[in-house]
Amino acid sequence: MGDKAHAHPGAAGGAPAADRPSAVRNVVLVGPSGSGKTTLVEALALTAGAVNRAGRVEDGATVSDYDEIEQRRRRSVQLSLVPVAWDGCKVNLLDTPGYADFVGELRAGLRAADAALFVVSAAQDAQSVAATTRAAWEECALVGMPRAIVVTHLDTARTSFADMTRICAENFGGDDPDAVLPLYLPVLGPEGADGHAPLTGLTGLLSRRILDHSSGERTELPPAPEQEEPLRAARDRLIEGIIAESEDESLMDRYLGGEDIDVATLIADLERAVARGSFHPVLTAAPAAEGARQGIGTVELLQLITRGFPTPLERTPPVVTTASGKPRPAPACDPDGPLVAEVVKTSSDPYVGRVSLVRVFSGTLRPDDSVHLCGHGLDATGHAPRPCHEAEIRVGALTSPFGRRQNALDRCVAGDLACVARLGEAETGDTLSPVGDPVLIEPWSTPDPLLPLAVRAHGKADEDKLSQGLARLVAEDPTLRLEQNPDTGQVVLWCLGEAHREVALERLRSRYGVQVDAEPHRVPLRETFAGRAAGRGRHVKQSGGHGQFAICEIEVEPLPPGSGIEFVDKVVGGAVPRQFIPSVEKGVRAQAAKGLSAGHPLVDVRVTLLDGKAHSVDSSDAAFQTAGALALREAAAASRIQLLEPVCEVSVLVPDDYVGPVMSDLSGRRGRVVGTEQGAGGRTLVRAEVPEIEVGRYAVDLRSLSHGTGRFDRAYARHEAMPPQIADRVRPEPANGSPGA
């Protein structure tokens, strides 16, 4: 697969580099939390000679988890790149978090990669193939991205490679479970008293050889007699699966006719089927034993990556347009072509500043190049991007990241990945293209963050840094959304889940030195009159010089929802001079904006000015504004003020098994289920209308209720009357016993 002679060492620190796309393999590791992705990357780096000793996640010593937050939590929270060299190729290993809260990092890894390794743990049950993992698999399938499966943790007690292979075939095989088959079978040592049987090697199904690691070194042995029968059955099924995907239509007839198909032919067909994304081999891997240079299965994985996974030349290029949205030709993966590159991840370094991980799709990126930076920013859905921003910038130093270390590069060719420091105000999703001929790459979609976090600066010193810190967080992570709520005055950071929220707060403190306090998120309520009421506003004061004199009488009546505030003048006989009628209206509207019983804006009422009195000398605009406000407050005291709460249209997509619990839970949240729709893949879409105050933590609760398999969207529908018993709990006692005081 490709010209392997063009991989060469980097300019510094032995960092692998490539001068042609055919020498690059971009592979993203996908899997649920705890499946062993980071440990696998460490084992592959050791086998490739990129590290001398494999670090452990438990010790916070791996190459991938170098961020201090990851080291404290013993869990990946961000995308990391670990490049290694193998068989003349540069292999960019993209390690992604497995926790659902960090799916934005996973989406960035899928954007940067050309193939995917799905990592599943044999020590977990079927639920370990989590909803986010299946969603990523389906996303890869839509674009034809090649995928392979790696089963880990076979060296733990009571694990079964056969069971996990079956689970993967059921979850990932779709209509063709024979498209998900093992290439190797694990060889286990004698079982101990604790039920633990150590993994000692692999059996190659095509080669019919045992790859034994029991001595600490990888050696090839013939299979034992008792291994022949299970080996033959698994091998026959694998060969049939490979032949079914072969482009040679005569191969199946020859095989069924009893012909022994040449292994080289089978391997060639296997590699082509993997590269096309039509066949998904299952492999297994385990870290190297103490003192060993190779883990079990790591050589075979690297061989599959370099020989079976496609080069960037075979990737379908992204859709590009002009900044105004006009279509442009798709970029060719040509190092000599015009530059088209994308910022797939943005992070901040306390010493270097903003660092951008860039995937080059076309052309060659070099230090000191002048490029056009163009970005729509990525919003939560990928469908309503923020306003476009553009700038001409000079590229600084190019580096190849290896954990915390950055190794200098002299160029980054089409198909490769590199880091660029101080790339202006680049955000995740921005495009780099030639000056004078700018283009924009279509953004990828990310889930809508639906868990609110209201924050305020801890002290005066933090107020000045808060807005800048929040802006940088959102620029780095498109799955965060920042909102300045005009109704409540709160600064709200919308997150994907509790872990996402905690990491955002921790980054504010550690990266940007901003101490913030979280506060309860307030839902924007409204107020309205439950019935007709009259009010008289009297503002009369004499204190030397010109006094203040204004009297007005009003009537208030409720209007249908969405009507706003309507002001009607029915004054006769000039009781209120014409020039002061707008003053009364201004006072009424100002008081309505402040609220009456609970400090929430008043809506959906008609205020009619009926009568009043004025003084030829002491009446003024300010006096009648005050009288109008007083009249509205008196009318409120004489009537029942009703609280209105926002109601959301909620759409919940869950597997059929969880429809009942979800509908029951929605009903318990005062929701009204308005319908269900049968979706694909054994899922149901439940539509409901639920008060917003009841879905503040629904992102967390739904994940628990559906074991991580459900997702939901919500949109504002309208404001409705809040039940009195709930309104009494949220309505504060008026100061001095006066509404609006």
C-alpha positions in Angstrom: 0.0 0.0 0.0 1.9 3.1 -1.2 5.5 3.9 -1.7 7.2 3.0 1.6 10.6 4.4 0.6 9.7 8.0 1.2 9.4 8.0 5.0 12.4 9.6 6.7 13.4 10.8 10.1 12.4 14.3 11.2 14.6 17.2 11.7 15.0 16.9 15.4 14.6 14.3 18.1 14.2 11.5 15.7 10.6 12.5 15.0 9.2 10.6 12.1 8.3 12.6 9.0 7.1 11.9 5.5 7.7 13.7 2.2 4.9 12.0 0.3 1.3 11.2 1.1 1.8 7.5 0.3 4.2 7.2 3.3 1.5 8.4 5.8 -1.1 6.5 7.7 -3.6 8.4 9.9 -5.3 6.2 12.4 -7.8 7.2 15.1 -8.4 4.9 18.1 -12.0 4.8 19.2 -13.6 3.0 22.1 -15.4 3.3 25.4 -13.7 4.6 28.5 -11.5 1.9 30.1 -11.1 -0.2 26.9 -7.4 0.4 26.8 -6.8 2.8 23.9 -4.0 4.8 25.6 -2.3 1.6 26.8 -2.5 0.3 23.3 -0.9 3.4 21.8 1.9 3.1 24.4 2.4 -0.6 23.4 2.5 0.3 19.7 5.0 3.1 20.4 7.2 0.7 22.3 7.1 -1.9 19.5 7.9 0.8 16.9 10.9 2.0 19.0 9.4 5.4 19.6 9.8 4.9 23.4 12.2 2.8 25.4 9.7 1.9 28.1 6.0 1.8 28.1 4.3 4.1 30.6 1.2 3.2 32.6 -2.1 5.1 32.8 -2.2 4.4 36.5 1.1 6.2 37.0 0.2 9.1 34.7 3.3 8.3 32.7 1.9 7.6 29.2 2.8 9.6 26.1 -0.8 10.4 25.3 -2.0 11.5 28.7 0.4 14.3 29.3 -2.0 17.0 30.4 -2.1 17.6 34.2 -5.8 17.1 34.3 -5.5 13.7 32.6 -2.7 12.7 34.9 -4.8 13.6 38.0 -7.9 11.9 36.7 -6.2 8.9 35.2 -8.4 9.3 32.2 -8.0 10.9 28.7 -10.0 14.1 28.2 -8.5 15.3 25.0 -7.3 14.2 21.6 -3.5 13.5 21.4 -1.2 12.6 18.5 1.6 10.0 18.8 3.5 9.5 15.5 5.6 6.4 15.1 7.6 4.9 12.2 7.0 1.4 10.9 8.0 -0.4 7.7 8.9 2.8 6.0 5.7 4.6 6.9 4.8 7.4 9.3 1.9 6.2 11.4 0.0 9.0 13.1 -1.8 7.4 16.1 -4.7 9.6 17.3 -5.7 8.7 20.8 -9.3 9.9 21.7 -11.2 10.0 25.0 -13.7 7.3 25.5 -16.0 9.1 27.9 -19.2 10.4 26.2 -18.6 14.0 27.5 -15.6 14.4 25.3 -17.2 13.3 22.0 -16.0 16.6 20.5 -12.4 15.3 20.8 -13.5 12.0 19.1 -15.1 13.9 16.2 -11.9 15.9 15.7 -9.9 12.6 15.6 -12.3 11.2 13.0 -11.8 14.3 10.9 -8.0 14.0 11.0 -7.9 10.3 10.3 -8.2 8.1 7.3 -8.9 4.8 9.2 -10.1 3.8 12.6 -9.1 1.2 15.2 -12.1 0.4 17.4 -10.8 -0.8 20.8 -13.1 -3.0 23.0 -12.4 -4.7 26.3 -13.1 -8.4 26.8 -13.3 -7.6 30.5 -16.5 -5.6 30.0 -19.9 -6.8 28.9 -22.0 -5.9 25.8 -22.8 -2.5 27.3 -19.1 -1.7 26.9 -19.8 -1.2 23.2 -21.3 2.1 24.2 -23.6 4.3 22.3 -20.9 6.8 21.4 -18.8 4.0 20.0 -21.7 2.6 17.8 -22.4 6.2 16.7 -18.8 6.6 15.7 -18.9 3.3 13.8 -22.0 4.4 11.9 -20.4 7.7 11.1 -17.4 6.0 9.7 -19.6 3.7 7.7 -21.4 6.6 6.1 -18.1 8.0 4.6 -16.7 4.5 4.0 -13.8 4.9 6.5 -11.9 1.6 6.9 -12.2 0.1 10.4 -10.6 -2.7 12.3 -11.4 -4.0 15.8 -8.9 -4.6 18.6 -9.9 -6.7 21.6 -8.0 -5.9 24.8 -7.8 -7.3 28.4 -7.9 -10.9 27.3 -5.3 -11.6 30.0 -7.9 -10.9 32.8 -10.0 -13.5 34.5 -13.3 -14.8 32.9 -12.8 -13.2 29.5 -13.8 -14.7 26.2 -12.4 -13.6 22.8 -15.2 -15.6 21.1 -17.9 -13.8 23.0 -16.5 -10.4 22.4 -16.0 -11.2 18.7 -19.7 -12.2 18.5 -20.8 -9.0 20.3 -18.7 -6.9 17.8 -20.3 -8.7 14.9 -23.8 -8.1 16.3 -23.1 -4.4 16.9 -20.8 -3.6 14.0 -21.6 -6.2 11.3 -25.0 -4.8 10.3 -26.6 -7.0 7.7 -23.3 -8.9 7.1 -21.9 -10.3 10.4 -19.3 -12.2 8.2 -17.7 -8.8 7.5 -16.4 -8.8 11.1 -14.1 -11.8 11.6 -10.9 -12.5 13.5 -7.5 -12.7 11.8 -5.8 -14.2 14.8 -7.0 -16.4 17.7 -5.6 -15.8 21.2 -3.4 -18.5 22.8 -3.8 -18.7 26.6 -1.6 -20.2 29.1 -2.7 -22.5 32.0 -5.5 -21.1 34.1 -4.6 -20.2 37.7 -6.6 -20.6 40.8 -8.2 -17.2 40.4 -9.5 -18.1 37.0 -6.8 -16.0 35.3 -5.3 -17.5 32.1 -2.4 -15.4 30.8 -2.3 -14.5 27.1 0.9 -16.0 25.7 0.5 -15.6 22.0 -1.6 -15.6 18.8 -2.5 -18.1 16.2 -2.4 -16.7 12.6 -5.5 -18.0 10.8 -4.0 -17.5 7.3 -0.5 -18.4 8.1 -1.4 -21.4 10.3 1.4 -20.4 12.7 1.6 -19.8 16.4 3.2 -16.4 17.3 4.4 -17.3 20.8 5.5 -14.7 23.4 5.8 -17.0 26.4 9.6 -16.6 26.4 9.4 -12.8 26.3 10.4 -12.8 22.6 8.1 -13.2 19.5 8.8 -16.6 18.0 6.9 -18.6 15.3 5.8 -22.2 16.1 3.5 -24.8 14.4 0.1 -25.3 16.0 -0.3 -28.2 18.5 -2.6 -31.1 17.4 -5.4 -30.1 19.7 -5.4 -26.6 18.1 -5.8 -27.9 14.5 -9.6 -28.3 14.6 -10.7 -24.9 16.0 -8.0 -23.3 13.8 -9.4 -25.0 10.7 -13.0 -24.0 11.4 -12.1 -20.3 12.1 -9.8 -20.3 9.1 -12.5 -21.6 6.7 -14.9 -18.9 7.8 -12.3 -16.2 7.5 -11.4 -17.3 3.9 -15.0 -17.4 2.9 -15.4 -13.8 4.3 -12.4 -12.6 2.4 -13.5 -14.3 -0.8 -17.0 -12.8 -0.5 -15.4 -9.3 -0.6 -12.9 -10.1 -3.4 -13.1 -8.3 -6.7 -12.3 -11.6 -8.4 -15.7 -13.2 -8.9 -14.1 -16.5 -9.9 -12.4 -16.9 -6.6 -15.5 -18.2 -4.8 -16.2 -20.9 -7.4 -12.6 -22.0 -7.3 -12.7 -22.2 -3.5 -16.0 -24.1 -3.4 -14.6 -26.4 -6.0 -11.9 -27.5 -3.5 -9.0 -25.4 -4.8 -6.5 -24.4 -2.1 -6.4 -20.6 -2.6 -2.9 -19.2 -2.4 -2.2 -17.3 0.9 -0.6 -14.4 -0.9 -3.8 -14.0 -3.0 -6.0 -14.0 0.2 -3.8 -11.5 1.9 -3.9 -9.2 -1.1 -7.7 -9.4 -1.3 -7.9 -8.9 2.5 -5.9 -5.7 2.3 -8.0 -4.4 -0.5 -11.3 -5.2 1.4 -10.0 -3.5 4.5 -8.9 -0.4 2.6 -12.3 -0.2 0.9 -14.0 -0.4 4.3 -16.0 -3.5 3.4 -14.2 -5.9 5.7 -13.4 -5.3 9.4 -10.8 -7.7 10.9 -10.8 -8.4 14.6 -7.4 -8.6 16.3 -6.2 -8.7 19.9 -3.3 -7.0 21.7 -1.7 -6.9 25.1 1.1 -4.7 26.5 4.6 -6.0 26.6 5.7 -8.0 29.6 8.3 -6.4 31.9 11.6 -6.1 30.0 10.1 -7.2 26.6 10.4 -5.0 23.6 7.1 -6.1 21.9 3.6 -6.5 23.1 1.4 -9.4 22.0 -0.3 -8.5 18.7 1.3 -5.1 18.3 3.5 -6.2 15.4 0.4 -7.6 13.6 -1.5 -4.4 14.3 1.3 -2.3 12.8 1.4 -4.6 9.8 -2.3 -4.2 9.3 -2.1 -0.4 9.6 0.8 0.0 7.1 -0.4 -2.7 4.6 -4.1 -2.7 4.9 -5.2 0.8 5.9 -5.4 3.4 3.1 -3.0 6.2 2.4 -4.3 9.8 2.4 -4.4 9.6 -1.4 -7.4 7.2 -1.1 -9.4 9.4 1.2 -12.5 11.2 -0.1 -11.5 14.9 0.1 -13.6 17.3 2.2 -16.1 19.7 0.7 -14.7 23.2 0.2 -16.4 26.5 -0.7 -15.5 30.1 -0.9 -16.1 32.2 2.3 -19.4 33.2 0.8 -20.5 29.6 0.3 -19.9 29.1 -3.5 -18.7 25.6 -4.3 -15.0 25.0 -5.1 -13.4 21.9 -6.6 -12.4 19.2 -4.1 -8.8 19.5 -3.1 -6.4 16.8 -4.4 -4.0 15.2 -2.0 -1.0 16.6 -3.9 2.1 18.1 -2.1 2.6 20.4 -5.1 -1.0 21.6 -5.2 -2.6 24.7 -3.6 -2.6 24.6 0.2 -5.8 23.4 1.9 -5.4 22.6 5.6 -7.7 22.5 8.6 -7.3 23.2 12.3 -8.7 20.0 13.9 -7.7 20.9 17.4 -6.7 24.0 19.4 -5.1 24.0 22.8 -3.2 26.4 25.0 0.3 25.9 26.3 1.4 28.1 29.3 4.8 28.8 27.6 4.0 28.7 23.9 0.5 30.0 23.9 -2.2 28.8 21.5 -1.1 25.6 19.6 -3.1 24.4 16.6 -3.1 20.8 15.3 -3.4 21.0 11.5 -4.4 18.3 9.0 -3.0 19.2 5.5 -5.4 18.0 2.8 -3.6 19.5 -0.2 -0.3 21.3 -0.8 2.6 21.6 1.6 2.7 23.8 4.8 6.1 25.3 5.6 7.4 27.6 8.4 7.2 31.3 7.5 4.5 30.8 4.8 1.9 33.5 4.5 -1.5 31.9 4.5 -5.2 33.0 4.6 -7.0 32.0 7.7 -10.7 31.7 7.3 -13.2 30.3 9.7 -16.9 30.0 10.4 -16.2 28.7 13.9 -17.9 25.4 14.8 -21.2 25.7 16.6 -22.8 22.9 18.5 -24.7 21.4 15.6 -22.4 22.3 12.6 -25.5 23.8 10.9 -25.5 27.4 12.2 -21.9 28.6 12.2 -20.8 31.7 13.9 -19.9 34.8 11.7 -17.0 34.1 9.4 -13.6 35.6 10.4 -10.7 36.0 8.1 -7.0 37.1 8.4 -3.7 36.8 6.6 -1.1 35.4 8.9 2.4 34.1 8.8 3.0 30.5 9.8 5.4 30.0 12.7 7.4 27.0 13.6 6.1 23.6 12.6 6.4 20.7 15.0 5.5 17.1 15.3 4.0 16.4 18.8 5.0 13.4 20.8 3.1 13.8 24.0 4.4 16.9 25.7 7.5 17.1 23.5 7.4 19.0 20.2 9.9 18.0 17.5 10.7 20.5 14.8 9.6 19.9 11.2 10.8 21.6 8.1 7.5 20.9 6.3 4.1 19.1 6.5 3.0 17.5 3.2 -0.5 16.7 2.0 -2.0 14.0 4.1 0.2 14.6 7.2 -0.5 16.3 10.6 1.6 18.9 12.3 1.3 21.5 15.1 1.6 25.2 14.5 2.2 27.6 17.4 0.8 31.1 17.5 -1.4 30.7 14.5 -3.1 34.1 15.0 -6.6 33.7 16.5 -7.2 30.3 14.8 -10.1 28.3 16.2 -11.0 24.6 15.8 -12.5 24.1 12.4 -10.6 27.0 10.7 -9.2 26.6 7.2 -5.7 27.6 5.9 -5.4 28.3 2.2 -3.3 30.5 -0.2 -3.3 34.2 0.1 -5.4 35.6 -2.7 -7.4 32.4 -3.2 -9.1 31.6 0.1 -11.3 28.6 0.6 -13.4 27.2 3.5 -13.7 23.6 4.5 -17.2 22.4 5.4 -17.4 22.0 9.2 -18.0 18.7 10.9 -21.0 18.2 13.2 -20.8 18.1 16.9 -23.5 17.4 19.5 -25.4 20.2 21.1 -24.2 20.9 24.7 -27.3 20.7 26.9 -26.0 20.9 30.5 -25.9 24.5 31.7 -23.1 25.8 34.0 -23.7 29.4 35.3 -20.5 31.0 36.5 -19.4 34.3 38.0 -16.0 35.6 38.8 -14.8 34.8 42.3 -13.2 38.2 42.9 -12.5 41.5 41.3 -9.2 40.3 39.9 -11.0 37.5 38.1 -13.6 39.7 36.5 -11.2 41.1 34.0 -9.9 37.7 33.0 -13.2 35.8 32.9 -14.5 36.8 29.5 -11.1 36.2 27.8 -10.7 32.8 29.5 -14.2 31.7 28.5 -13.7 32.9 24.9 -10.5 30.9 24.7 -12.2 27.8 26.1 -15.0 28.0 23.5 -12.5 28.6 20.7 -10.6 25.4 21.6 -13.7 23.2 22.2 -16.6 23.5 19.8 -18.7 21.4 22.1 -18.8 24.2 24.6 -21.3 27.1 24.0 -21.1 30.4 25.8 -24.3 32.4 26.5 -24.9 35.7 28.2 -28.5 35.4 29.1 -30.2 38.7 28.7 -33.2 37.7 30.9 -31.3 36.4 33.9 -28.0 38.3 33.5 -26.1 35.0 34.0 -23.0 33.9 32.1 -23.8 30.3 31.1 -21.3 27.8 29.7 -23.2 24.9 28.1 -21.5 21.6 28.4 -22.1 17.9 27.4 -22.0 16.4 30.9 -20.7 16.7 34.4 -17.2 15.5 33.5 -17.1 18.0 30.7 -18.2 20.8 33.1 -15.6 19.8 35.7 -12.8 19.9 33.1 -13.9 23.3 31.8 -13.8 24.7 35.3 -10.4 23.1 36.0 -9.0 24.5 32.7 -10.2 28.0 33.6 -8.3 27.8 36.9 -5.1 26.0 35.7 -4.6 27.4 32.2 -6.0 30.9 32.5 -5.7 31.6 36.2 -9.4 32.5 36.5 -11.2 31.5 39.7 -14.9 31.2 39.2 -17.9 30.2 41.3 -20.6 28.0 39.9 -24.1 29.2 40.8 -27.6 27.6 40.2 -28.8 28.1 36.6 -31.9 30.3 36.5 -34.6 29.6 33.9 -36.0 32.8 32.3 -39.5 33.1 33.7 -42.2 35.6 32.8 -45.2 37.2 34.6 -48.6 38.1 33.5 -52.0 39.1 35.0 -54.4 36.3 35.7 -57.4 38.7 35.3 -58.5 42.3 34.9 -57.3 44.9 37.5 -57.2 48.6 37.9 -54.5 50.8 39.4 -54.0 54.4 40.3 -50.6 56.0 40.3 -50.2 59.1 42.4 -46.9 60.9 42.4 -47.3 64.3 44.2 -44.3 65.9 46.1 -43.7 69.5 47.2 -40.2 70.2 48.5 -39.5 73.9 47.6 -39.2 75.2 44.0 -40.8 73.1 41.3 -42.7 70.2 42.8 -43.7 66.9 41.2 -47.3 66.2 40.3 -48.7 63.3 38.2 -51.8 61.1 38.6 -52.9 58.4 36.2 -55.5 55.7 36.3 -55.1 52.5 34.3 -56.8 49.2 33.6 -54.8 46.0 32.9 -56.2 42.9 31.2 -54.5 39.7 30.1 -53.9 39.0 26.4 -53.2 35.7 24.5 -49.6 34.3 24.8 -47.1 36.0 22.6 -48.9 39.3 22.6 -46.3 41.2 24.5 -47.4 44.5 26.1 -50.0 46.7 24.4 -50.6 50.3 25.6 -53.9 52.0 24.8 -54.8 55.6 25.4 -58.5 56.3 26.3 -58.0 59.6 28.0 -60.8 62.1 27.3 -61.0 65.9 27.9 -57.2 66.4 28.3 -57.1 65.0 31.8 -53.6 63.9 31.0 -51.9 66.3 28.6 -50.9 64.8 25.2 -47.2 65.4 25.8 -47.3 63.2 29.0 -49.1 60.2 27.6 -45.9 58.7 26.1 -44.3 59.3 29.6 -47.0 57.1 31.2 -46.3 54.4 28.7 -42.6 54.6 29.2 -43.1 54.2 33.0 -45.4 51.3 32.5 -43.0 49.5 30.2 -40.0 50.2 32.5 -41.9 48.6 35.4 -43.0 45.7 33.3 -39.4 44.9 32.3 -38.5 44.9 36.0 -41.4 42.6 37.0 -44.0 42.8 39.7 -44.2 39.8 42.0 -41.0 37.9 41.4 -38.8 40.2 39.4 -39.5 38.6 36.0 -40.6 40.6 33.0 -44.3 41.2 32.6 -45.8 40.0 29.2 -49.1 39.5 27.4 -51.2 42.3 28.9 -53.0 45.3 27.6 -52.6 48.5 29.7 -55.3 51.1 29.1 -54.8 54.7 30.3 -58.3 55.9 31.4 -57.9 59.1 33.3 -55.5 61.3 35.3 -54.6 64.7 36.5 -51.8 67.2 35.8 -50.5 70.5 37.2 -49.6 73.4 34.9 -46.3 74.0 36.7 -45.3 70.8 38.6 -46.1 68.1 36.1 -43.2 66.6 34.1 -42.1 63.7 32.0 -40.3 62.1 35.0 -43.3 62.6 37.2 -45.7 60.8 34.8 -43.2 58.0 34.3 -43.1 57.4 38.0 -46.9 57.6 38.2 -47.3 55.0 35.4 -45.0 52.6 37.2 -46.9 53.1 40.5 -50.2 52.5 38.8 -49.0 49.2 37.3 -47.7 48.1 40.7 -51.1 49.0 42.4 -53.0 47.0 39.7 -50.7 44.0 40.4 -51.4 44.3 44.2 -55.1 44.0 43.4 -54.8 41.0 41.1 -53.2 37.6 41.0 -49.9 37.6 39.1 -49.2 34.4 37.3 -45.7 33.0 36.6 -45.0 31.7 33.1 -42.3 29.2 32.5 -40.6 28.3 29.2 -41.6 24.9 27.7 -39.2 23.0 25.4 -39.9 20.6 22.6 -37.8 17.6 23.5 -36.9 14.8 21.1 -35.4 11.7 22.7 -33.8 8.9 20.6 -33.3 5.7 22.5 -33.2 1.9 21.8 -36.7 0.4 21.9 -36.0 -1.3 25.3 -35.8 2.1 27.0 -38.9 3.7 25.5 -41.1 2.9 28.5 -38.7 4.2 31.2 -38.1 7.3 29.1 -41.8 8.1 28.7 -42.4 7.5 32.4 -39.5 9.7 33.3 -40.8 12.5 31.0 -44.2 12.3 32.6 -42.6 12.7 36.0 -41.0 15.9 34.8 -44.5 17.3 34.0 -43.9 16.5 30.4 -46.5 15.7 27.7 -45.6 13.0 25.3 -46.9 14.1 21.9 -45.8 11.2 19.8 -43.3 8.5 18.9 -41.6 7.5 15.7 -39.8 4.3 14.8 -36.2 5.0 13.8 -33.5 2.9 12.3 -31.5 0.3 14.1 -34.1 -0.7 16.7 -34.5 2.9 18.1 -37.5 5.0 18.8 -37.8 8.8 18.7 -40.0 10.1 21.6 -41.3 13.6 21.2 -42.6 15.5 24.2 -43.1 19.0 25.6 -41.4 19.5 28.9 -41.0 22.6 31.1 -37.4 23.9 30.8 -37.0 24.0 34.6 -37.4 20.2 34.6 -34.7 19.4 32.0 -31.7 21.3 33.4 -29.9 18.0 34.3 -31.6 15.8 31.7 -28.3 15.3 29.8 -27.0 13.5 32.9 -30.2 11.8 33.9 -30.9 10.4 30.4 -27.4 8.9 30.2 -28.0 7.1 33.5 -31.5 6.0 32.5 -30.5 4.6 29.1 -27.1 3.3 30.1 -25.5 5.8 27.8 -27.5 4.7 24.7 -29.9 7.7 24.5 -29.5 11.2 23.2 -31.9 14.2 23.0 -32.4 17.6 21.5 -34.5 20.4 22.7 -35.8 23.7 21.4 -37.8 26.5 22.9 -41.6 26.2 22.2 -43.4 28.9 24.3 -44.1 30.1 27.8 -46.9 28.5 29.7 -48.5 29.1 33.1 -46.6 27.5 36.0 -48.6 25.4 38.4 -49.4 27.5 41.6 -47.7 25.0 44.0 -44.5 25.2 42.0 -44.7 29.0 41.5 -45.0 29.5 45.2 -41.7 27.7 45.6 -39.8 29.9 43.1 -41.5 33.2 43.9 -39.6 35.2 46.5 -41.3 37.2 49.3 -41.7 40.8 48.1 -39.7 43.4 49.9 -41.7 45.5 52.4 -44.8 43.5 51.4 -45.2 45.4 48.2 -45.2 43.9 44.7 -42.1 44.9 42.7 -40.7 46.8 45.6 
